[in-house]
Amino acid sequence: MLREVYQILLESYGEQNWWPAETPFEVCVGVLLTQNTAWRNVEKAISNLKGHKLLTPEGILECQKELLEELIRPAGFYRQKAKYLKNFCSYLVSSGGLENLKRKKLENLRNELLKLKGIGKETADSILLYALEKPVFVVDAYTKRLFYRLGILKTEKENYEKVRRIVEASFSRESDKLKIFKEFHALIVEHCKATCRKKPLCNSCCLLKLCRYVKI
Ligand code: SF4
């Protein structure tokens, strides 16, 4: 069923080509800043960092705490996020940069990221998938809501790892898992923002024939 859901979403919305960023490092910064805030706020913060030529690991590490907080303020929770950014950049520099990290095995890398402050599973997997090109599926609240409504999950509060494993197992024989996982997550977000909202617009839903939840 998941493969069918993916195909229908892809045909309906087209390729999303996530993550919206100019460099893999910008992806990481965007992922760290987007926690608990809307993307437009992250864009303002990233634009501020670019304007001050600070969008590099070294730039963020050397930047004074107060200035960094001020620049990322639009993204909210700016004190906490400034610490998380500095922590992440420190890890990145001491590991020899993103290209070095890419050479590590997925599970080792994931465990290292999860040990960093401010990096939970969704954040770690977003960095792994969109910045480090590792074939891992990112689960978020939209994913759980949609899969629950489609009858794939028994509850919207399903365990993160269980959902991730269900999706990854469904595409285990695909040769292009990386591209599929990048697109599938982005398509789910798009679909849940446009149609399968909190109050779903089932009348105009491309997944109507597969759905058990339908509210018309
Ligand atoms: S039919 Fe309704 S509940 Fe089901 S996926 Fe579509 S919008 Fe969501």
Boltz pocket constraint, residues with backbone or C-beta under 6 A from the ligand:
constraints:
  - pocket:
      binder: B
      contacts: [[A, 146], [A, 149], [A, 150], [A, 195], [A, 196], [A, 197], [A, 200], [A, 201], [A, 202], [A, 205], [A, 206], [A, 207], [A, 208], [A, 211], [A, 212], [A, 213], [A, 214], [A, 215]]
      max_distance: 6.0
